[in-house]
Structure formats: C-alpha cells, structure tokens
C-alpha cells in the first residue's frame, strides 16, 4: 500500500509558501525552528545525562566509550539511509517518526541496565541524523536566497542558547537522574506539537535525481572542506578542551569555563557571520575566519612561551577560536545551497551533516593523539594545523576559481525554486 504524501493528505487546508516573498514561509520555518529548539533541549539533557550516569554508576571507561560511539555510528548511518524515507513520506511525518524513536529510546535508557544502553544510543543517533536532515533541508529549502544565511544563523543561535540552558539545568537542578531522563523523553515528544500543528507544507519539488557526495565535491568543494573542518574543530573544543585546561594548571571551574568561552564566542559571531554570508563570497568569509583562528592560536603560543598566561586571556583566546570556527558550518551550508540550488535539499543537507559527523567523530581522537604525542600544547597545535590547512585550500580555490556572480548572488528578486521530495531517489552513495 503506497504511503500518501503530505500534499495528498493536507489538501486544500495547506498553506503554501508564496514564491518570491521573503516572509512567505515564516509560518513553516517558525514551526520547524520551535520544534528544533525543544529537540535541542532534550538532546542536550540526554547527551549530558548518559555519560554522567555511567560515570556515577562506576561503569568501565570502555563501556562509556562504546555507548558514546554508538550514538556517532547511528548518526552517520542515518545521514546515509534516512533521506529516501524523508523524501517518500514528507518532512512532517518523518519528523514525527524520529521524535517517537527518540522518546522510546530515552525511556528505554531509564528502564534498562547500563550494559544495554548501546542499542538505545544507536537509535538516538539515527533519529538525531533524521531530525537534522529534516530541519536543515526544510530551512534551507524554503528560506529566500537573500535571507538563508541569516535565518540559518538565527536557528543556530537559538540552538546554542538552548544547549547552554540545558547544560546549566543538568548542573544546577536538584532533580533525580531518573526524573531528568523522563523530562528529556517528554521534551522529545513535545517537539512534535508545533510541527504537527502547522498548516504549512514542508519542502516539495519535482524529482531531480540523487545528490551524491561526489557531486557536492565537484560543485562546492569549499562546503565539503568547511563542514569537515567544523566537525574536526568543534568535537575537541567541546570534549577535549576541559582536559587541556586541567593539564596546563587551571582549576576545575576555569577548565569548564574554557568550553563555555568557546560556546559564547560562537554564539556572538553566529548572526553576523550568517548576515555577511548572504552578501559576499562564502569562501572569503571562511578564509578570514580561519585566519582569525590562526592568529588567536599564534597569540596563545606566544603567551604560553613567555610565561604563565592569565586565565582571562586564555578564555578570551579560546572564545576567538570558537567564534572563528564553529559558525563556519552556517557559511558552508549557505555556500553549498548557492552552488547546488537545483538539487534536492534533503540529500544536500544529509551530505553536509554526514561530513560534519565524520569530522566530529574523528576530531576528539586526533586531538587526543596529538596531546599524547606532544603534550598539552598538542591541542592548540592540532587546531592550528587544521586552520592553516583550510586557509591554504580556500586561497587556492579563490585563485583558481573566482566566484561567478550568478552562482554566489543572493539578492535576486526572483524566487528560488524550492527543491523537495522525490519518491524514487536512492540513498546517498
């Protein structure tokens, strides 16, 4: 029995975004962004609670690592396997399916012994990838080209605020661990409400073919390298930086603030960089940001060689590193959609998320290996090598292929054709 599409079921009650009007899709984007914020709160709660619960239960480091890796494996697998499902049943139904999976997996963690958490975390990673593809393809597919960077930047800002708030809730709320898990399950389920109540449609279009990673590399190599770079940087900045702080002599509170400074720096620059990405060549913006990271790391190296660095200076420099690296995901997405505007948003978003996921999986391992080999300063050295490499790559691309105006223009008065849901497309390969 064929699965009906969103368009078939919603019929005349659907409100279609009006082409050419920048505000024509605000109702749709408002619903998906609201759902995404609730998902971010729930996801941060569970991602913080799981390793904390395992550590408090005195589980082996091996089990903690395997459970954490299960989430990453599920995420990468979902980026490959879920786009055909999203294309077939539509964004709204797919969003509901993934939220239900997240809710069931969270409740399973609350009910099952820690030794069995690998499977629920695998499912949660899979569903998180599906949600990411739904949300980012919905926003990128329906946002007007002249506003895409700003809208995506605003989405990232709100996500980061929700992330910080959730982390504070885990740290300061006087609530039992089991109750926090149930609250996370309620949040996953609540994310369905704004999305299912909207009368607007998700992205739709004719079947234009399968987007392959090879095509993404051929048409927008800067976006490919940019997404990898952000993943390779953000993983260690979040997971390894606190250990770096302890190793160089910071107390526990200052080491935690090191990661907070990264998030605050990224939060402060997210909107401006998205705004600029709507107006100028995205590769120049990425080059300037990466060069700023290199300069900050150079200042860090000079300061450490000269003698003990004040903690405030260290926090400020790490804030600059976060501001110059993490927001580049928005720029990479904007660049990719400008270069491949006729391709399916589902496959394009899945490819970009997959690249980021690869980087965020490899990054902490590579950064830790660098610290193991060189010592604590192996972490900033790792960041510097990545950032210099990105600068060199982008400089070569700018020399070999200057931005053609037609491809990078984002001020056209005509509407962008909204890609959508092909029913016969194959998974990413």
C-alpha positions, 0 to 999 in steps of 0.5 A: 500500500503506497504511503500518501504524501503530505500534499495528498493528505493536507489538501486544500487546508495547506498553506503554501509558501508564496514564491518570491516573498521573503516572509512567505514561509515564516509560518513553516520555518517558525514551526520547524525552528520551535520544534528544533529548539525543544529537540535541542533541549532534550538532546542536550539533557540526554547527551549530558545525562548518559555519560554522567550516569555511567560515570556515577554508576562506576561503569568501565571507561570502555563501556562509556566509550562504546555507548558514546560511539554508538550514538556517532555510528547511528548518526552517520548511518542515518545521514546515509539511509534516512533521506529516501524515507524523508523524501517518500513520506514528507518532512512532517511525518518523518519528523514525527517518526524520529521524535517517537524513536527518540522518546522510546529510546530515552525511556528505554535508557531509564528502564534498562541496565547500563550494559544495554544502553548501546542499542538505545544510543544507536537509535538516538543517533539515527533519529538525531541524523533524521531530525537534522536532515529534516530541519536543515533541508526544510530551512534551507529549502524554503528560506529566500536566497537573500535571507538563508544565511541569516535565518540559518544563523538565527536557528543556530543561535537559538540552538546554542542558547538552548544547549547552554540552558540545558547544560546549566539545568543538568548542573544546577537542578536538584532533580533525580537522574531518573526524573531528568531522563523522563523530562528529556523523553517528554521534551522529545515528544513535545517537539512534535506539537508545533510541527504537527500543528502547522498548516504549512507544507514542508519542502516539495519539488519535482524529482531531480535525481540523487545528490551524491557526495561526489557531486557536492565535491565537484560543485562546492568543494569549499562546503565539503572542506568547511563542514569537515573542518567544523566537525574536526574543530568543534568535537575537541573544543567541546570534549577535549578542551576541559582536559587541556585546561586541567593539564596546563594548571587551571582549576576545575571551574576555569577548565569548564569555563574554557568550553563555555568561552568557546560556546559564547564566542560562537554564539556572538559571531553566529548572526553576523557571520550568517548576515555577511554570508548572504552578501559576499563570497562564502569562501572569503568569509571562511578564509578570514575566519580561519585566519582569525583562528590562526592568529588567536592560536599564534597569540596563545603560543606566544603567551604560553612561551613567555610565561604563565598566561592569565586565565582571562586571556586564555578564555578570551583566546579560546572564545576567538577560536570558537567564534572563528570556527564553529559558525563556519558550518552556517557559511558552508551550508549557505555556500553549498545551497548557492552552488547546488540550488537545483538539487534536492535539499534533503540529500544536500543537507544529509551530505553536509551533516554526514561530513560534519559527523565524520569530522566530529567523530574523528576530531576528539581522537586526533586531538587526543593523539596529538596531546599524547604525542606532544603534550598539552600544547598538542591541542592548540597545535592540532587546531592550528594545523587544521586552520592553516590547512583550510586557509591554504585550500580556500586561497587556492580555490579563490585563485583558481576559481573566482566566484561567478556572480550568478552562482554566489548572488543572493539578492535576486528578486526572483524566487528560488525554486524550492527543491523537495521530495522525490519518491524514487531517489536512492540513498546517498552513495 
